[in-house]
Amino acid sequence: MSKLDIALVQMRSGIDPAANIDDAARLIREAAATGARLVATPETTHMVQKDAAKAFERMHLPEEDPAVPAFSALAKELGIVLLIGSLAVRTGGERAANRSFLFGSDGALLATYDKAHMFDVGLGKGETYRESDNYAPGETLVVAEAAGARLGLSICYDVRFAYLYRRLAQAGAQILTVPAAFTRPTGRAHWEVLLRARAIETGSYVIAPAQSGLHEDGRKTWGHSMVVGPWGEVVAVREDDEPGVLTATLDLDKVEEARRRVPALEHDRVLFGPDGILGGESGS
């Protein structure tokens, strides 16, 4: 089957993980009721809390986090593949991990991915983020088989690093996942163009469930959950900033078609500059 019905969950998570798990479960059920076989939620599904000390107080090790068995059981109950865009989890060290969890339709944990690129930016007007102060970056590419497709996992700020998506596509990913909690300024300026660029460069579907609106901790996120096709076309977008569900049907044959028409993934070259190698690996 080349067709895959999916649904993206747009959220406005607050500071209470239990309440957010309940909100996510309600929206996931709504998404599954549309007939979606793959459902995806945004970054930091179960907590948006800008106060690091308070956030750490409510974090757990993955094996002790109540969100993990709750979402596993929900995936099994509904018979869906469920991507929880990310949970903030303890790792046993001084910093946490921002981790995606992919559950199969039997509830099994198929894959996890830790966000690789830390959002350390100063946007002006006092809006500054130092994600690396509290989170350790991941170091591993993840491509997983689920719902009859190959998914390449990423999270939010990763979307600015094109090489990551190129490697995921070259490793066989047909769908690139970008669960996010984009800020309003960066979302307004860059969200759509970045998602479309990653799709065009790799000939892949890009699915991006997002946090949206004014959160309990005062943070404002952009929303506009989006699905982009492998030719760079916007397949579906949620125009309002309210929590809800966005549905789309992906035709995976279009991935192979786009890559056949423009086989850029096969055209890496090694280039040399004054400080060494600039390009990709020859023949990759």
N, C-alpha and C positions, 0 to 999 in steps of 0.2 A: 504494500500500500504506500503510495507516494504522498497521500493527503494526510495531514495531521491537524486536528482541531485543538487549539490551545486557548488558554485564558490567562490574562495577567490581572493580578490583584493590586489595586492602588490603595494605599493606606495613609493614615495620619497617626502613626504610633505615638503613644505618650510615654510617661515615665514608669508606669506600673506594668511589669512583664505579664502578670496573670491576666490583666484586662486586655492587653494587646494580643495575647494568645487567643482569648475568646473572640476578639474582633476579627483576627485573621481567620479563625476557624469558620466563623459565620460567612465571611466573604469567599473562602475556599469552597464551602458548600454551595454557595450561589454560583460560583464559577463551574463547579462540577456538574451542576444541574443544567448547564448549557450544552452538555455533551463533550466538553473538553477532555482530552486524554492526558494532556500536560497542563498543569497549573503552576504559575510562578508568582512569588511574592517579592516585595522590595528588600533592599538593604535594611539592616537593623529592624527586622520585622517585629521583634518582641520588646524593643526598648529604644526610644530616642531620648537621650539624656545628656546634655552638654556638660554637666557637672561631673567630672571624671571620678571624683571620690564617691559620689552618690551612685554612679553607674557601677563601679566596682563592688559596692555593697550588695548589689542585686544580681551580680554575675555568678555563674556556677561553672565547674568543670563540665565538659560536654556529657560525660557519663552520669552527671548528677543534675543536669538542667532539665526541669520538667517540660520544657518546650520540645525536646527531642522525642521522647516517647509519645507526647500528645500529637505531634505532627506525623509521626510514623503510623500511629493508630488511625489517624484520619485518612492518610493515603490508602491504607489497607481497606478501611470501611468504604471509602468512595470508589475504590478501584482505579485510582489515578496515579500518574507519575507527578510527584510534588517537589518542586524546587523552592525551598525556603531561602530567599535571596541572601540573607545572612542573619546570624545571631552573634551577639557579642559574648564570647565565652572565655573563661579563665584557662590558662595553659599550664599553670604551676609556676610560672616565672613572674617577673615584675610587670610584664605587659600582657594584655589580653590578645585574642585573635578575633578578627572580623571574618566569620566563617560561613560559607554557603553549605547547605545540606540538601542532598538530592535523594529522595526516597522513591523506591519502586512501588508499583501498584499492589505488591504484597506487603508493604510496610518496611521492607529491607532498606538499609542505608546503602545506596549504590556508590556514592562518592561525596567527598567534602573538598572544599577549596578555600584557602586562606588568601584574603586580599593582598596582592603583591605590592601595590603602590600606595604610599601613604599620602593623605591629603594635607600637606604642609604648605599653606598658602596665606597670603595677606590680601584680601580683596578690597581694602580701603574702607573708610568710614567706620573703623573699629571692628570690622568683621575679619577675624583671624582664626585659623585652624592649625593645630599641631597634632595631627593624628598619631605621628610616630612617638609622641611622648607617652602614649597609653596603649598603643597596639604594635605588635611585632609583625613585620611583613612576611607574607608567605613566599616560598621559594620554588614552587612546583607548578608546572602546567597541568591542567586536568581536562581530559576529554573522556566523556562517559557515554555509554550506550543506554538509551532509554526511550520508550514509546516508539520504537522503530526508527530512531534517529540518533545521530551522534552530536552530543552537546559539548561545546567548549565553554568552560565556566570562567567568569570574571565578575568583578564588583566595582561599580561606580567609577572612581577616579582612574581605575585601570583603563577606561575607554580612551584616555589621552595618549596611550602608548601603543602605537599601531603595530609594533613588532610582535607584541603579545598575541594579537588576533591573527596575524599572518602565520605565526607558529601553530596556533590552534587549528587553523584551517588546513595547514600543511600536514597536521597530524590527523586529519580526517573529519574535523568538526564541520557539520552542516548548519547548525544553529548556534549562534553566539549569544550567551546570556549576559545581560548587563543590569542586574538589579541595582537600584540607586536611591540615594537621598541627596540629589543635586541641590545646591543652593539656588536661590532666586536669581542673583546676578549672573552666575555661570550658566544656569539653565536657560535663561532668556537669550543669552548670547550664543551658546555653544551646543546645547543638548541635541537638537535635531541634526545639525550639520555633522557632529561627531558620530552619531549613530549611523547616519547615512554613509559617511566616509568609510567606517569600518565594514559596512555591508558591501560597498562598491569595491573596496580594495581586496576583499577576500571572496567575493561571490557567494556570500552566506546570508541566511536570515539572521537578523538581530532582534532579540526580544528584550524589552527593557521595562519591567514593572518598577514603579517609583513611589516614594513617599511624596506627600503633597499637602501644602497648606501651612497654617500656623499651628505649631505643635505646642504641647503643654509646657515644655521647657523654654519656649520663646523662639525657637528656631523656625525659620520659614523655608520650606522646600518647594521645588518647582513643579513636581508632578509631571503631567503630560506623558503618562505611560504610552509606550510606542512599540509597534512592530514594523520593521523595515525589511523589504524584500531583497533578494540577492542582486538585483539590478539597481538598487539604491532607491526604489520607490517606497513611499510611506504606505504600508498596507492598512494600518489602523492606528488611531491615536485617540487618547481620551483628552478632550479639550477642556473640561472643567477641572477644578482642583479638589473635588470631593472624593472621598473614598468610594470605591466601586470596582466594577469588573470590565475588562476590555477583552473582546473575543476576536479571533482570527482563524482562518484556515491556511495552513502552510502547504505548498506544493513542493515537495522536496526534489522533484524532477527539475525544477527551475534552478536549483543550486548547480546541478551538473550542466545545465544549459548555459548559465552565466559563465561558468568556469571554462566551458568549451569555447564560447564566443570570445572571451578575453582571458587567455590562460596565464595571467600574470603570476600566479603562484608557482609556475614552473620557470620563471625568468629571473630568479635571483642571480646576482653577480657579485663577485668579490671586488671591491674598489679600494684603492689605497690613497691615503691622504698624508699630510706631513707628520701625523702622529700615529700612523698605522692603519689598520683595516677599518674601513668605513661601512662596507656593505655586508650582505648576508653570506651564508655558506654556499659555495658553488654546488650546483646540482640539487639544492634542497627544494 
